Amino acid sequence: MLNKMSVINAIINPVTRPELYFELQLQQQTFQCQQVLRDLPGRRLVIKALDSAGKAVIIKLFASEGKAQKDFQREIQGINAVKDSEVNTPALLATVKEAHGSALIYQFIENSQRFQLGDSSPERLKLLSTLMLTLHLDGLYQDDIHLDNLLLNGHQLVLLDLGSVKQSNDGKALDKDTSLTNLARLIAQFSLQEHMTLKPLIEMYYHGRGWEYTEDEQQQFTTRLEKVWQKRKSQYLKKCFRPCTMTFYQQNFRWQVAAKREFWQQSQIQSVDDIEALFTDAQILKAGNTATVIRTQMGGLDVVIKRYNIKSLGHALSRCWRPSRAAISWRNANLLMFMGIPTTMPLAFIEQRFGPLRRIAYFISEYREAEELLDVYQQRMPIESEVHQIQNIFAGLEIAQLGHGDMKAQNLLLDTQGKVWLIDLDAMREYTNKKQAVMANVQDKKRFLKNWENPELEAFFRVMLQRQKIRL
């Protein structure tokens, strides 16, 4: 066991942290730490553990210096702010304040799950509306509201992360501007395609506050939501290129790496040579001059690695100053996941570097057992569920103002569970100009229609795409 006097700081530090499972002693109690839930290296760590009686708890550890103690004080203030409210929160079991770090021990909420709309939308929309009304009428709001901070426990919503709970100075109901901005932040956590489903939530909220939901109010709220959504998207994409709980990031003279943190820790990759060695005995999925694609194992996962090759000196000179296609694929794959458009899980990108100059680059994603749509539909016609998914992909790209750039049927996969996935994202582009976005969407659809030599199939897909009211 670690030295008791330094245990909190030592466990928060990734360098000195013992491997799971390890023991943690707080206030003469011993906890068996089983799972890291959130890791802000050197600052804060959230762990699921078992107490001495075998009951599950959540332990939040805060380092003794810097911003961590401000985080700790904010959490205490948030706990005090909601204690007289009817909002459901996990019970605080103990508070620990030591010279070498602080801790909060919470009840673990059994049989709970991260909130999502699911099939019971009306009931769950009412839960969301009730939560927001309860907070706002008590003069409270969660500044960092997102779905990971909302647990669905039976027919109740439980609010987490009390450190981001703010309280109005006078304790009265929140003013309209603050209230609606906070409501917009909540709705912005859902995919663009879910926003229409959430319209009744807005109406319920307005009714609960005694405000009229006029056409003018609807337009103002839509404008507010768009602004909040764009800000959230920008912040999310920045997290894909900097160290955070979600992302491992490193840039030095030899390479640039961004990866899902847990994947990178398990992969144990130390250099570009380690990645290149995987190509020796791997299954080759594509061998081309521009790119080589393999299937292999990394960190206990079945993965696809796409290596973007350098064909010549001229090609190297043309690519070395620009973001690599691996970095573009990483950004775009994360963007699609953020948008709720199905693509295979992005795991990492790696650029070989010579200082600021980029060389060979690699994009790593999760492997899915799947067939290309081109092969599938040469054998049979599409079924209804597949058609619906393809329509949703095109609709999602249109709503998000994205052009895929190479929408051939080989870049749409159908897996063994009947789910359609969009891949090959290095040509995908996001448009700020709506007219350009519409034209890019039209080009994607035309490229998709060129796949089908069977006139019956081409006509079938043409009708399907024209239902979206874009002329082809």
GINOR-V855389 format. One record per residue. N is the residue number from 0. SS is DSSP state (hx for helix, st for strand, lp for the rest). BURIAL is + if it has 9 or more other C-alpha atoms within 8 Angstrom, else -. D_LAST is the distance of its C-alpha to the last C-alpha in Angstrom with 1 decimal. Layout:
n=N ss=SS burial=BURIAL d_last=D_LAST
n=N ss=SS burial=BURIAL d_last=D_LAST
//
This chain:
n=0 ss=lp burial=- d_last=67.6
n=1 ss=lp burial=- d_last=66.9
n=2 ss=lp burial=- d_last=69.6
n=3 ss=hx burial=- d_last=69.6
n=4 ss=hx burial=- d_last=70.0
n=5 ss=hx burial=+ d_last=66.8
n=6 ss=hx burial=+ d_last=64.7
n=7 ss=hx burial=+ d_last=62.0
n=8 ss=hx burial=+ d_last=61.3
n=9 ss=hx burial=+ d_last=61.6
n=10 ss=hx burial=+ d_last=59.1
n=11 ss=hx burial=+ d_last=56.6
n=12 ss=lp burial=+ d_last=56.9
n=13 ss=lp burial=+ d_last=54.7
n=14 ss=lp burial=- d_last=57.4
n=15 ss=lp burial=- d_last=60.3
n=16 ss=lp burial=+ d_last=58.4
n=17 ss=lp burial=- d_last=59.6
n=18 ss=lp burial=- d_last=57.3
n=19 ss=lp burial=- d_last=56.4
n=20 ss=lp burial=- d_last=58.4
n=21 ss=st burial=+ d_last=61.0
n=22 ss=st burial=+ d_last=63.5
n=23 ss=st burial=+ d_last=63.5
n=24 ss=st burial=+ d_last=66.6
n=25 ss=st burial=- d_last=66.3
n=26 ss=lp burial=- d_last=69.2
n=27 ss=lp burial=- d_last=71.3
n=28 ss=st burial=- d_last=68.5
n=29 ss=st burial=+ d_last=66.8
n=30 ss=st burial=+ d_last=63.1
n=31 ss=st burial=+ d_last=61.3
n=32 ss=st burial=+ d_last=58.0
n=33 ss=st burial=+ d_last=55.3
n=34 ss=st burial=+ d_last=51.9
n=35 ss=st burial=+ d_last=50.6
n=36 ss=st burial=- d_last=48.0
n=37 ss=st burial=- d_last=47.4
n=38 ss=st burial=+ d_last=48.8
n=39 ss=st burial=+ d_last=49.1
n=40 ss=lp burial=+ d_last=51.3
n=41 ss=lp burial=+ d_last=54.7
n=42 ss=lp burial=+ d_last=54.0
n=43 ss=st burial=+ d_last=53.1
n=44 ss=st burial=+ d_last=52.8
n=45 ss=st burial=+ d_last=51.9
n=46 ss=st burial=+ d_last=53.4
n=47 ss=st burial=+ d_last=53.7
n=48 ss=st burial=+ d_last=57.3
n=49 ss=st burial=+ d_last=60.0
n=50 ss=lp burial=+ d_last=63.2
n=51 ss=lp burial=- d_last=66.6
n=52 ss=lp burial=- d_last=66.3
n=53 ss=lp burial=- d_last=63.0
n=54 ss=lp burial=- d_last=60.8
n=55 ss=st burial=+ d_last=57.4
n=56 ss=st burial=+ d_last=57.1
n=57 ss=st burial=+ d_last=54.8
n=58 ss=st burial=+ d_last=56.5
n=59 ss=st burial=+ d_last=55.2
n=60 ss=st burial=+ d_last=57.1
n=61 ss=st burial=+ d_last=57.4
n=62 ss=lp burial=+ d_last=58.9
n=63 ss=lp burial=+ d_last=62.1
n=64 ss=lp burial=- d_last=61.0
n=65 ss=lp burial=- d_last=58.4
n=66 ss=hx burial=- d_last=55.4
n=67 ss=hx burial=+ d_last=56.0
n=68 ss=hx burial=+ d_last=58.9
n=69 ss=hx burial=- d_last=56.9
n=70 ss=hx burial=+ d_last=54.3
n=71 ss=hx burial=+ d_last=57.3
n=72 ss=hx burial=+ d_last=58.6
n=73 ss=hx burial=+ d_last=55.2
n=74 ss=hx burial=+ d_last=55.0
n=75 ss=hx burial=+ d_last=58.5
n=76 ss=hx burial=+ d_last=57.6
n=77 ss=hx burial=+ d_last=54.5
n=78 ss=hx burial=+ d_last=56.7
n=79 ss=hx burial=- d_last=59.2
n=80 ss=hx burial=+ d_last=56.6
n=81 ss=hx burial=+ d_last=55.1
n=82 ss=lp burial=- d_last=58.5
n=83 ss=lp burial=- d_last=59.1
n=84 ss=lp burial=+ d_last=55.6
n=85 ss=lp burial=- d_last=54.3
n=86 ss=lp burial=+ d_last=51.5
n=87 ss=lp burial=- d_last=51.7
n=88 ss=st burial=- d_last=52.4
n=89 ss=lp burial=+ d_last=54.0
n=90 ss=lp burial=- d_last=57.8
n=91 ss=st burial=+ d_last=59.3
n=92 ss=st burial=- d_last=62.1
n=93 ss=st burial=- d_last=63.6
n=94 ss=st burial=+ d_last=63.5
n=95 ss=st burial=+ d_last=64.8
n=96 ss=st burial=- d_last=65.9
n=97 ss=st burial=- d_last=67.6
n=98 ss=lp burial=- d_last=68.3
n=99 ss=lp burial=+ d_last=65.9
n=100 ss=st burial=+ d_last=62.9
n=101 ss=st burial=+ d_last=61.9
n=102 ss=st burial=+ d_last=60.3
n=103 ss=st burial=+ d_last=59.1
n=104 ss=st burial=+ d_last=59.2
n=105 ss=st burial=+ d_last=57.0
n=106 ss=st burial=+ d_last=56.9
n=107 ss=lp burial=- d_last=54.2
n=108 ss=lp burial=- d_last=52.1
n=109 ss=lp burial=- d_last=52.1
n=110 ss=lp burial=- d_last=49.3
n=111 ss=lp burial=+ d_last=46.8
n=112 ss=st burial=- d_last=43.2
n=113 ss=st burial=+ d_last=40.8
n=114 ss=lp burial=+ d_last=39.2
n=115 ss=lp burial=- d_last=35.7
n=116 ss=lp burial=- d_last=34.2
n=117 ss=lp burial=- d_last=34.1
n=118 ss=lp burial=- d_last=34.2
n=119 ss=lp burial=- d_last=36.9
n=120 ss=hx burial=- d_last=34.8
n=121 ss=hx burial=- d_last=36.9
n=122 ss=hx burial=- d_last=40.2
n=123 ss=hx burial=+ d_last=39.0
n=124 ss=hx burial=+ d_last=37.6
n=125 ss=hx burial=+ d_last=41.0
n=126 ss=hx burial=+ d_last=42.7
n=127 ss=hx burial=+ d_last=40.7
n=128 ss=hx burial=+ d_last=41.4
n=129 ss=hx burial=- d_last=45.1
n=130 ss=hx burial=+ d_last=45.4
n=131 ss=hx burial=+ d_last=43.9
n=132 ss=hx burial=+ d_last=46.0
n=133 ss=hx burial=+ d_last=49.1
n=134 ss=hx burial=+ d_last=48.7
n=135 ss=hx burial=+ d_last=47.9
n=136 ss=hx burial=+ d_last=50.6
n=137 ss=lp burial=+ d_last=53.1
n=138 ss=lp burial=+ d_last=52.1
n=139 ss=st burial=+ d_last=50.4
n=140 ss=st burial=+ d_last=47.0
n=141 ss=st burial=+ d_last=45.7
n=142 ss=lp burial=- d_last=44.6
n=143 ss=lp burial=- d_last=42.7
n=144 ss=lp burial=+ d_last=41.2
n=145 ss=lp burial=+ d_last=38.8
n=146 ss=hx burial=+ d_last=38.3
n=147 ss=hx burial=- d_last=40.8
n=148 ss=hx burial=+ d_last=43.4
n=149 ss=st burial=+ d_last=42.9
n=150 ss=st burial=+ d_last=44.4
n=151 ss=st burial=+ d_last=43.9
n=152 ss=st burial=+ d_last=47.4
n=153 ss=lp burial=- d_last=47.4
n=154 ss=lp burial=- d_last=46.8
n=155 ss=st burial=- d_last=47.6
n=156 ss=st burial=+ d_last=45.8
n=157 ss=st burial=+ d_last=47.9
n=158 ss=st burial=+ d_last=47.4
n=159 ss=lp burial=+ d_last=48.0
n=160 ss=lp burial=- d_last=48.6
n=161 ss=hx burial=+ d_last=51.1
n=162 ss=hx burial=+ d_last=51.5
n=163 ss=hx burial=+ d_last=48.4
n=164 ss=st burial=+ d_last=49.8
n=165 ss=st burial=+ d_last=50.8
n=166 ss=st burial=+ d_last=53.1
n=167 ss=lp burial=+ d_last=53.4
n=168 ss=lp burial=- d_last=56.8
n=169 ss=lp burial=- d_last=58.1
n=170 ss=lp burial=+ d_last=57.0
n=171 ss=lp burial=- d_last=55.4
n=172 ss=lp burial=+ d_last=51.8
n=173 ss=lp burial=+ d_last=49.2
n=174 ss=lp burial=- d_last=48.1
n=175 ss=hx burial=- d_last=44.7
n=176 ss=hx burial=- d_last=43.0
n=177 ss=hx burial=- d_last=44.1
n=178 ss=hx burial=+ d_last=43.3
n=179 ss=hx burial=+ d_last=39.7
n=180 ss=hx burial=+ d_last=39.0
n=181 ss=hx burial=+ d_last=40.5
n=182 ss=hx burial=+ d_last=38.4
n=183 ss=hx burial=+ d_last=35.2
n=184 ss=hx burial=+ d_last=36.3
n=185 ss=hx burial=+ d_last=36.6
n=186 ss=hx burial=+ d_last=33.2
n=187 ss=lp burial=+ d_last=31.7
n=188 ss=lp burial=+ d_last=33.0
n=189 ss=lp burial=- d_last=30.4
n=190 ss=lp burial=+ d_last=26.8
n=191 ss=hx burial=+ d_last=24.2
n=192 ss=hx burial=+ d_last=22.9
n=193 ss=hx burial=- d_last=26.5
n=194 ss=lp burial=+ d_last=27.1
n=195 ss=lp burial=- d_last=26.1
n=196 ss=lp burial=- d_last=28.5
n=197 ss=lp burial=+ d_last=31.2
n=198 ss=hx burial=- d_last=31.1
n=199 ss=hx burial=- d_last=34.1
n=200 ss=hx burial=+ d_last=36.1
n=201 ss=hx burial=+ d_last=35.8
n=202 ss=hx burial=+ d_last=37.0
n=203 ss=hx burial=+ d_last=39.8
n=204 ss=hx burial=+ d_last=40.9
n=205 ss=hx burial=+ d_last=41.0
n=206 ss=hx burial=+ d_last=43.0
n=207 ss=hx burial=- d_last=45.4
n=208 ss=hx burial=- d_last=46.1
n=209 ss=lp burial=- d_last=46.6
n=210 ss=lp burial=- d_last=43.8
n=211 ss=lp burial=- d_last=41.5
n=212 ss=lp burial=+ d_last=37.8
n=213 ss=lp burial=- d_last=36.6
n=214 ss=hx burial=- d_last=33.2
n=215 ss=hx burial=- d_last=34.6
n=216 ss=hx burial=+ d_last=35.8
n=217 ss=hx burial=+ d_last=32.4
n=218 ss=hx burial=- d_last=30.7
n=219 ss=hx burial=- d_last=33.6
n=220 ss=hx burial=+ d_last=33.3
n=221 ss=hx burial=- d_last=29.6
n=222 ss=hx burial=- d_last=30.3
n=223 ss=hx burial=+ d_last=33.2
n=224 ss=hx burial=+ d_last=31.3
n=225 ss=hx burial=- d_last=28.6
n=226 ss=hx burial=- d_last=31.4
n=227 ss=hx burial=+ d_last=33.2
n=228 ss=hx burial=+ d_last=30.1
n=229 ss=hx burial=- d_last=29.4
n=230 ss=hx burial=- d_last=33.1
n=231 ss=hx burial=+ d_last=33.3
n=232 ss=hx burial=+ d_last=30.3
n=233 ss=hx burial=- d_last=32.0
n=234 ss=hx burial=- d_last=35.3
n=235 ss=hx burial=- d_last=33.9
n=236 ss=hx burial=+ d_last=32.4
n=237 ss=hx burial=- d_last=35.7
n=238 ss=hx burial=+ d_last=37.5
n=239 ss=lp burial=+ d_last=35.6
n=240 ss=lp burial=+ d_last=37.5
n=241 ss=lp burial=+ d_last=40.9
n=242 ss=lp burial=+ d_last=43.7
n=243 ss=lp burial=+ d_last=43.5
n=244 ss=lp burial=+ d_last=43.9
n=245 ss=lp burial=+ d_last=40.4
n=246 ss=st burial=+ d_last=40.4
n=247 ss=st burial=+ d_last=43.0
n=248 ss=st burial=+ d_last=42.6
n=249 ss=st burial=+ d_last=44.7
n=250 ss=st burial=- d_last=44.6
n=251 ss=lp burial=- d_last=47.5
n=252 ss=lp burial=- d_last=48.3
n=253 ss=lp burial=+ d_last=47.2
n=254 ss=st burial=+ d_last=44.0
n=255 ss=st burial=+ d_last=41.6
n=256 ss=st burial=+ d_last=40.8
n=257 ss=st burial=+ d_last=38.9
n=258 ss=st burial=+ d_last=38.9
n=259 ss=st burial=+ d_last=39.2
n=260 ss=hx burial=+ d_last=42.9
n=261 ss=hx burial=- d_last=44.0
n=262 ss=hx burial=+ d_last=42.2
n=263 ss=hx burial=+ d_last=43.7
n=264 ss=hx burial=- d_last=47.2
n=265 ss=hx burial=+ d_last=47.0
n=266 ss=hx burial=+ d_last=45.6
n=267 ss=lp burial=- d_last=48.7
n=268 ss=lp burial=- d_last=46.9
n=269 ss=lp burial=- d_last=49.2
n=270 ss=lp burial=- d_last=47.7
n=271 ss=hx burial=+ d_last=44.9
n=272 ss=hx burial=- d_last=47.3
n=273 ss=hx burial=+ d_last=47.1
n=274 ss=hx burial=+ d_last=43.3
n=275 ss=hx burial=- d_last=43.7
n=276 ss=hx burial=- d_last=46.3
n=277 ss=lp burial=+ d_last=43.9
n=278 ss=lp burial=- d_last=42.1
n=279 ss=lp burial=- d_last=45.2
n=280 ss=lp burial=- d_last=45.2
n=281 ss=lp burial=+ d_last=41.7
n=282 ss=st burial=- d_last=39.2
n=283 ss=st burial=+ d_last=36.7
n=284 ss=st burial=- d_last=33.1
n=285 ss=st burial=- d_last=31.8
n=286 ss=st burial=- d_last=33.9
n=287 ss=lp burial=- d_last=32.2
n=288 ss=lp burial=- d_last=33.4
n=289 ss=lp burial=- d_last=31.2
n=290 ss=st burial=+ d_last=31.6
n=291 ss=st burial=+ d_last=33.9
n=292 ss=st burial=+ d_last=33.1
n=293 ss=st burial=+ d_last=35.9
n=294 ss=st burial=+ d_last=36.8
n=295 ss=st burial=+ d_last=40.2
n=296 ss=st burial=- d_last=42.3
n=297 ss=st burial=+ d_last=42.9
n=298 ss=lp burial=+ d_last=44.9
n=299 ss=lp burial=- d_last=44.9
n=300 ss=st burial=- d_last=41.1
n=301 ss=st burial=+ d_last=38.9
n=302 ss=st burial=+ d_last=36.7
n=303 ss=st burial=+ d_last=34.2
n=304 ss=st burial=+ d_last=35.1
n=305 ss=st burial=+ d_last=32.7
n=306 ss=st burial=+ d_last=34.8
n=307 ss=st burial=+ d_last=33.3
n=308 ss=lp burial=+ d_last=35.5
n=309 ss=lp burial=+ d_last=36.9
n=310 ss=lp burial=- d_last=36.6
n=311 ss=lp burial=- d_last=38.9
n=312 ss=hx burial=- d_last=40.9
n=313 ss=hx burial=- d_last=38.2
n=314 ss=hx burial=+ d_last=35.6
n=315 ss=hx burial=+ d_last=38.1
n=316 ss=hx burial=- d_last=38.7
n=317 ss=hx burial=- d_last=35.0
n=318 ss=hx burial=+ d_last=34.5
n=319 ss=lp burial=+ d_last=37.8
n=320 ss=lp burial=+ d_last=37.3
n=321 ss=lp burial=- d_last=33.8
n=322 ss=lp burial=+ d_last=33.0
n=323 ss=lp burial=+ d_last=32.6
n=324 ss=hx burial=+ d_last=29.5
n=325 ss=hx burial=+ d_last=31.6
n=326 ss=hx burial=+ d_last=32.1
n=327 ss=hx burial=+ d_last=28.4
n=328 ss=hx burial=+ d_last=27.7
n=329 ss=hx burial=+ d_last=30.5
n=330 ss=hx burial=+ d_last=29.2
n=331 ss=hx burial=+ d_last=25.6
n=332 ss=hx burial=+ d_last=26.9
n=333 ss=hx burial=+ d_last=29.2
n=334 ss=hx burial=+ d_last=26.6
n=335 ss=hx burial=+ d_last=24.4
n=336 ss=hx burial=+ d_last=27.5
n=337 ss=hx burial=+ d_last=28.4
n=338 ss=hx burial=+ d_last=25.0
n=339 ss=lp burial=+ d_last=25.4
n=340 ss=lp burial=+ d_last=22.6
n=341 ss=lp burial=+ d_last=24.2
n=342 ss=lp burial=+ d_last=25.2
n=343 ss=lp burial=+ d_last=28.5
n=344 ss=lp burial=- d_last=31.4
n=345 ss=st burial=+ d_last=32.0
n=346 ss=st burial=+ d_last=35.7
n=347 ss=st burial=+ d_last=36.5
n=348 ss=st burial=+ d_last=35.8
n=349 ss=st burial=+ d_last=38.6
n=350 ss=st burial=+ d_last=38.9
n=351 ss=st burial=+ d_last=41.9
n=352 ss=st burial=+ d_last=43.4
n=353 ss=st burial=+ d_last=46.0
n=354 ss=lp burial=- d_last=46.6
n=355 ss=lp burial=- d_last=43.5
n=356 ss=st burial=- d_last=42.0
n=357 ss=st burial=+ d_last=39.5
n=358 ss=st burial=+ d_last=39.8
n=359 ss=st burial=+ d_last=38.4
n=360 ss=st burial=+ d_last=36.4
n=361 ss=st burial=+ d_last=35.8
n=362 ss=st burial=+ d_last=33.4
n=363 ss=st burial=+ d_last=34.7
n=364 ss=st burial=+ d_last=32.8
n=365 ss=st burial=+ d_last=33.8
n=366 ss=lp burial=+ d_last=33.5
n=367 ss=lp burial=- d_last=31.8
n=368 ss=lp burial=- d_last=32.5
n=369 ss=st burial=- d_last=29.1
n=370 ss=st burial=+ d_last=26.9
n=371 ss=st burial=+ d_last=23.6
n=372 ss=hx burial=+ d_last=20.9
n=373 ss=hx burial=+ d_last=20.5
n=374 ss=hx burial=- d_last=24.1
n=375 ss=hx burial=+ d_last=24.1
n=376 ss=lp burial=+ d_last=21.5
n=377 ss=lp burial=- d_last=23.1
n=378 ss=lp burial=- d_last=26.0
n=379 ss=lp burial=- d_last=24.5
n=380 ss=lp burial=- d_last=21.6
n=381 ss=lp burial=- d_last=20.6
n=382 ss=lp burial=- d_last=22.8
n=383 ss=hx burial=- d_last=22.0
n=384 ss=hx burial=- d_last=23.3
n=385 ss=hx burial=+ d_last=21.2
n=386 ss=hx burial=+ d_last=18.0
n=387 ss=hx burial=- d_last=19.1
n=388 ss=hx burial=+ d_last=19.8
n=389 ss=hx burial=+ d_last=16.5
n=390 ss=hx burial=+ d_last=14.8
n=391 ss=hx burial=- d_last=17.6
n=392 ss=hx burial=+ d_last=17.1
n=393 ss=hx burial=+ d_last=13.5
n=394 ss=hx burial=+ d_last=14.8
n=395 ss=hx burial=+ d_last=17.8
n=396 ss=hx burial=+ d_last=16.2
n=397 ss=hx burial=+ d_last=14.3
n=398 ss=hx burial=+ d_last=17.6
n=399 ss=lp burial=+ d_last=19.6
n=400 ss=lp burial=+ d_last=17.5
n=401 ss=st burial=+ d_last=17.4
n=402 ss=st burial=+ d_last=15.4
n=403 ss=lp burial=+ d_last=16.5
n=404 ss=lp burial=+ d_last=16.2
n=405 ss=lp burial=+ d_last=16.6
n=406 ss=lp burial=+ d_last=14.6
n=407 ss=lp burial=+ d_last=15.9
n=408 ss=hx burial=+ d_last=17.4
n=409 ss=hx burial=- d_last=20.9
n=410 ss=hx burial=+ d_last=20.4
n=411 ss=st burial=+ d_last=20.0
n=412 ss=st burial=+ d_last=23.5
n=413 ss=st burial=+ d_last=24.9
n=414 ss=st burial=+ d_last=28.5
n=415 ss=lp burial=- d_last=31.4
n=416 ss=lp burial=- d_last=31.2
n=417 ss=lp burial=- d_last=27.6
n=418 ss=lp burial=+ d_last=26.1
n=419 ss=st burial=+ d_last=22.9
n=420 ss=st burial=+ d_last=23.3
n=421 ss=st burial=+ d_last=21.1
n=422 ss=lp burial=+ d_last=23.1
n=423 ss=lp burial=- d_last=23.4
n=424 ss=lp burial=+ d_last=22.9
n=425 ss=lp burial=+ d_last=24.5
n=426 ss=lp burial=- d_last=21.4
n=427 ss=lp burial=+ d_last=20.1
n=428 ss=st burial=- d_last=20.3
n=429 ss=st burial=+ d_last=20.9
n=430 ss=lp burial=+ d_last=19.9
n=431 ss=lp burial=- d_last=22.1
n=432 ss=lp burial=- d_last=19.9
n=433 ss=hx burial=- d_last=17.4
n=434 ss=hx burial=- d_last=15.1
n=435 ss=hx burial=- d_last=15.3
n=436 ss=hx burial=+ d_last=14.7
n=437 ss=hx burial=+ d_last=11.4
n=438 ss=hx burial=- d_last=10.3
n=439 ss=hx burial=+ d_last=11.8
n=440 ss=hx burial=+ d_last=10.1
n=441 ss=hx burial=+ d_last=6.6
n=442 ss=hx burial=+ d_last=8.6
n=443 ss=hx burial=+ d_last=10.3
n=444 ss=hx burial=+ d_last=7.6
n=445 ss=hx burial=+ d_last=6.8
n=446 ss=hx burial=+ d_last=10.6
n=447 ss=hx burial=+ d_last=11.2
n=448 ss=hx burial=+ d_last=9.6
n=449 ss=lp burial=+ d_last=11.9
n=450 ss=lp burial=+ d_last=14.8
n=451 ss=lp burial=+ d_last=15.3
n=452 ss=lp burial=- d_last=17.5
n=453 ss=lp burial=- d_last=18.2
n=454 ss=hx burial=- d_last=16.0
n=455 ss=hx burial=- d_last=16.9
n=456 ss=hx burial=+ d_last=15.8
n=457 ss=hx burial=+ d_last=12.4
n=458 ss=hx burial=- d_last=11.9
n=459 ss=hx burial=- d_last=13.5
n=460 ss=hx burial=+ d_last=11.3
n=461 ss=hx burial=+ d_last=8.0
n=462 ss=hx burial=- d_last=10.0
n=463 ss=hx burial=+ d_last=11.3
n=464 ss=hx burial=+ d_last=8.4
n=465 ss=hx burial=+ d_last=7.2
n=466 ss=lp burial=- d_last=10.9
n=467 ss=lp burial=- d_last=10.5
n=468 ss=lp burial=- d_last=9.2
n=469 ss=lp burial=- d_last=6.4
n=470 ss=lp burial=- d_last=3.8
n=471 ss=lp burial=- d_last=0.0
//
